[in-house]
């Protein structure tokens, strides 16, 4: 992966890295410095313990601490309680400083007085591509079309039946046959969502996507657990209950589908997302891909700087998604 610029927040509190891993922690805002940017050079496009000493931040070796979620904390009746949507959080140390990195943007809420974090040493693989595999059938006004046949200017249908313009497509073939750690293989190998796993015709044929590609889950599981009618969960959340991961694959070709807005489309009949721009979304692309988008559609990147693409639905973490998927599978 080429060097990339990320935004980090220094942690200046008294807790050590291992202490931050000890369950839910409430950190007062005064323990956090001002957000700043730095250069990350990551050899394998991920964050994890196997990157220790190999990945660098501003030229200094990185020691991975953990990943999880962060929520705003507000004062209610004299106590600090979490509120708002959890945001992904990656914590690492470099050059003697602990940094917090929010891949999808920092938590924010009115009356926020603290950040409530919950992390463990699980590798963060949100830097893997969000894309479809060859052959995925995407609903369009003219009927289903294979994702590899779609081109900029074509229209797809969102789940509400509205036509949405495709503004960019791209593809990347990844060699999985070479030597790599099992952790890296799990970050890159495709996930096969079983036909009818969400009910008859959902999907109507096995759907193969990247591990981080989000699928829309709805029903009593999301209502009971999160108070949401529907939410997007990473495909890897479905492994074991609705899907398998094809870790034995030798190669995989992933296809990106960027529309004028983030939307939910039917792929093989199953509601799944299109590409969501943002720090993570851009880092999963090659430098040439980003330059092409910038050249052809500069307004998309400029808009994303000040007014990021709004997710089409609430986003759940992998851990939350696993629980919701298990309950949904038990009910189907």
C-alpha positions in Angstrom: 0.0 0.0 0.0 1.4 3.5 -0.8 1.8 6.0 2.0 -1.5 7.8 2.9 -2.5 10.7 5.1 -4.7 9.9 8.1 -6.2 12.0 10.9 -5.3 11.0 14.4 -6.0 12.3 17.9 -3.2 12.0 20.5 -4.2 10.4 23.8 -2.4 12.1 26.6 -4.0 10.4 29.6 -2.4 8.3 32.3 -3.6 4.9 31.0 -1.2 2.6 29.3 -2.0 0.7 26.1 -2.9 -2.5 28.0 -5.1 -0.6 30.3 -7.1 0.8 27.3 -7.9 -2.8 26.4 -9.5 -3.5 29.8 -13.2 -3.3 28.8 -15.3 -0.2 28.4 -13.4 3.0 29.4 -14.6 6.5 29.8 -12.0 9.1 28.8 -12.5 12.8 29.6 -12.0 15.1 26.7 -9.0 16.8 28.4 -7.0 13.6 28.0 -7.3 13.9 24.2 -5.2 16.3 22.2 -6.2 18.2 19.1 -6.7 16.2 15.9 -3.7 16.2 13.5 -2.7 14.6 10.3 0.3 12.3 9.6 1.6 9.9 7.0 0.9 6.2 7.5 2.9 3.7 5.5 1.3 0.3 5.8 2.8 -2.8 4.2 -0.3 -4.9 4.1 -3.3 -2.4 4.0 -4.4 -3.3 7.5 -3.9 -2.6 11.3 -2.9 -5.6 13.5 -0.2 -7.0 15.7 1.5 -8.5 12.7 2.2 -5.0 11.5 4.3 -4.1 14.6 7.6 -2.6 13.5 6.7 -2.8 9.8 4.1 -0.1 9.6 5.2 3.4 10.2 3.5 6.7 11.2 5.5 9.8 10.3 8.5 7.6 9.9 8.3 6.0 13.3 7.5 2.3 13.7 3.9 1.5 14.8 2.9 -0.7 17.7 -0.7 -1.8 17.3 -2.8 -1.6 20.5 -6.4 -2.5 19.5 -9.6 -1.6 17.8 -13.3 -1.4 18.6 -15.7 1.5 19.0 -16.0 4.9 20.5 -19.2 6.8 21.5 -19.8 10.3 22.8 -20.4 10.6 26.5 -22.9 13.1 27.9 -23.8 14.0 31.5 -27.3 12.7 32.6 -28.3 13.0 36.3 -24.8 13.4 37.4 -23.3 10.4 35.5 -21.7 10.0 32.1 -23.6 7.8 29.6 -22.9 6.9 26.0 -25.1 8.3 23.3 -25.1 8.5 19.5 -23.9 6.0 16.9 -20.6 4.1 17.8 -17.7 4.9 15.5 -14.9 2.6 14.6 -11.7 3.3 16.6 -8.2 2.1 16.0 -5.5 2.7 18.7 -1.8 2.5 18.1 1.5 3.8 19.5 4.2 5.5 17.5 7.2 7.5 18.6 6.2 7.2 22.2 2.7 8.6 21.6 -0.6 6.8 21.7 -2.9 7.8 18.9 -6.7 7.3 18.3 -7.7 7.0 14.6 -11.4 7.1 13.7 -11.5 5.6 10.1 -15.1 6.9 9.5 -14.8 10.2 11.4 -14.7 11.1 15.1 -17.8 10.7 17.3 -19.6 13.9 17.8 -22.6 15.0 19.8 -24.1 18.0 21.5 -23.1 18.3 25.2 -20.3 15.7 24.7 -18.0 15.7 27.7 -16.2 12.4 27.3 -15.4 9.5 24.9 -16.5 6.0 25.9 -14.3 3.5 24.2 -14.5 -0.3 24.1 -11.5 -2.0 22.3 -9.7 -5.3 22.2 -6.6 -6.5 20.3 -8.6 -7.8 17.4 -7.0 -6.7 14.1 -8.8 -3.9 12.3 -9.6 -5.0 8.7 -11.7 -2.1 7.7 -9.1 -1.2 5.1 -10.0 -4.0 2.9 -12.0 -3.3 -0.3 -15.8 -2.8 -0.2 -16.8 -4.4 -3.5 -18.6 -7.1 -5.4 -17.2 -10.2 -7.1 -17.6 -10.9 -10.8 -21.0 -12.2 -11.8 -23.0 -10.3 -9.1 -26.4 -9.3 -10.6 -27.3 -5.7 -9.9 -30.8 -4.4 -10.4 -31.2 -1.7 -13.0 -34.2 -0.1 -14.8 -33.5 -2.5 -17.6 -33.4 -5.6 -15.3 -30.4 -7.3 -13.6 -27.0 -6.7 -15.0 -23.6 -8.2 -14.0 -21.5 -5.7 -12.0 -18.6 -6.1 -14.4 -20.8 -4.9 -17.3 -21.8 -1.6 -15.6 -20.2 1.6 -16.7 -20.2 5.3 -15.6 -23.5 6.9 -16.7 -25.5 3.7 -16.3 -28.4 3.6 -13.8 -29.0 1.2 -11.0 -32.1 0.9 -8.8 -32.0 1.4 -5.1 -34.3 -0.6 -2.9 -36.9 2.1 -3.0 -37.1 1.9 -6.8 -35.3 5.2 -7.5 -32.8 5.3 -10.3 -29.2 6.3 -9.2 -26.4 7.1 -11.6 -23.1 5.2 -11.6 -20.3 7.7 -11.6 -17.2 5.4 -11.5 -16.4 1.7 -11.7 -13.1 -0.1 -11.1 -11.7 -3.5 -10.5 -8.8 -5.2 -8.9 -7.5 -8.7 -9.0 -5.8 -10.0 -5.8 -3.5 -12.9 -5.7 -4.3 -15.1 -2.7 -2.0 -18.0 -3.8 1.2 -16.4 -2.5 2.6 -16.8 1.1 0.6 -14.7 3.6 -0.6 -14.9 7.1 -4.0 -16.4 7.9 -5.0 -13.0 9.3 -4.2 -11.3 6.0 -6.0 -14.1 4.1 -9.1 -13.4 6.1 -8.9 -9.7 5.3 -8.8 -10.3 1.6 -10.6 -13.6 0.8 -14.1 -13.3 -0.5 -17.2 -14.1 1.5 -19.9 -16.3 -0.1 -23.4 -15.5 1.2 -25.6 -18.6 0.8 -28.6 -18.5 -1.4 -31.9 -18.1 0.5 -30.0 -17.5 3.8 -32.2 -14.5 4.5 -35.3 -16.2 3.2 -36.6 -17.5 -0.1 -34.8 -15.6 -2.9 -32.6 -13.6 -0.5 -30.3 -13.9 -2.3 -31.7 -15.9 -5.2 -28.1 -17.3 -5.9 -24.9 -17.3 -3.8 -23.6 -13.8 -3.6 -19.8 -13.3 -3.3 -18.4 -10.1 -1.9 -15.4 -8.7 -0.1 -15.4 -9.2 3.7 -16.2 -5.6 4.5 -19.0 -5.2 2.0 -22.1 -4.3 4.0 -25.4 -6.1 3.7 -28.7 -4.8 4.9 -30.2 -6.7 7.9 -33.7 -5.9 9.1 -36.4 -7.3 11.3 -36.8 -8.1 14.9 -33.1 -8.7 15.5 -32.1 -5.1 14.7 -35.2 -3.7 16.4 -34.7 -5.7 19.6 -30.9 -5.2 19.8 -30.4 -1.7 18.5 -33.8 -0.1 18.1 -33.3 0.1 14.3 -35.7 -1.1 11.6 -32.6 -2.0 9.5 -28.9 -1.6 9.6 -25.8 -2.4 7.4 -23.5 -5.1 8.6 -20.1 -6.3 7.1 -20.4 -9.5 5.1 -17.9 -11.1 7.4 -20.4 -10.8 10.2 -22.5 -13.4 8.4 -19.7 -16.1 8.4 -20.9 -19.2 10.2 -24.6 -18.3 10.3 -25.3 -17.2 6.7 -22.0 -17.4 4.8 -18.6 -19.0 4.4 -15.3 -17.4 3.6 -13.4 -18.8 0.7 -9.9 -18.8 2.2 -8.7 -21.5 -0.3 -9.3 -19.3 -3.3 -6.2 -18.6 -5.4 -7.3 -15.3 -6.9 -10.3 -13.0 -6.6 -11.4 -10.0 -8.7 -13.2 -7.3 -6.9 -15.4 -4.7 -8.7 -16.0 -1.2 -7.2 -19.3 0.5 -7.8 -19.4 4.2 -6.9 -22.8 6.0 -7.4 -23.7 9.6 -7.1 -24.8 8.8 -3.5 -24.4 5.9 -1.2 -27.3 3.6 -1.7 -28.7 0.1 -1.2 -29.0 -1.9 -4.3 -30.3 -5.5 -4.9 -27.4 -7.8 -5.8 -28.6 -11.3 -6.6 -31.8 -10.1 -4.9 -30.1 -9.2 -1.6 -29.9 -5.6 -0.4 -26.3 -4.5 -0.3 -24.4 -1.2 -0.4 -22.6 0.6 -3.1 -19.2 2.2 -2.3 -19.2 4.8 0.5 -16.6 7.5 0.0 -14.5 8.5 3.1 -11.0 8.0 4.5 -11.4 4.2 4.5 -13.1 4.0 1.1 -10.4 6.0 -0.6 -7.5 4.1 1.1 -8.8 0.8 -0.3 -8.3 2.1 -3.9 -5.0 2.4 -5.8 -3.4 5.8 -6.3 -4.4 5.6 -10.0 -8.0 4.9 -9.0 -8.1 8.0 -6.7 -6.5 10.1 -9.4 -9.0 9.0 -11.9 -11.9 9.8 -9.7 -10.4 13.2 -8.8 -9.9 14.0 -12.5 -13.3 12.9 -13.7 -15.4 13.8 -10.7 -13.5 16.3 -8.5 -16.8 17.5 -7.0 -17.3 14.1 -5.3 -14.0 14.3 -3.5 -14.4 18.0 -2.7 -17.8 17.4 -1.3 -16.5 14.5 0.7 -14.0 16.8 2.4 -16.6 19.2 3.8 -19.8 17.2 3.6 -19.1 13.5 3.6 -21.4 11.0 1.8 -24.2 10.1 4.1 -24.6 6.4 4.8 -27.9 5.0 3.4 -28.6 3.3 6.7 -27.1 3.0 10.2 -23.8 1.1 10.2 -23.2 -1.7 12.8 -19.7 -3.0 13.8 -18.6 -6.5 13.0 -19.3 -7.7 16.5 -22.8 -6.1 16.5 -23.4 -7.6 13.1 -22.6 -11.1 14.2 -25.2 -11.0 16.9 -27.9 -9.5 14.6 -27.0 -12.1 11.9 -27.2 -15.0 14.3 -30.7 -13.9 15.5 -31.8 -13.3 11.9 -30.6 -16.7 10.8 -32.3 -18.4 13.7 -35.6 -16.8 12.7 -35.4 -17.7 9.0 
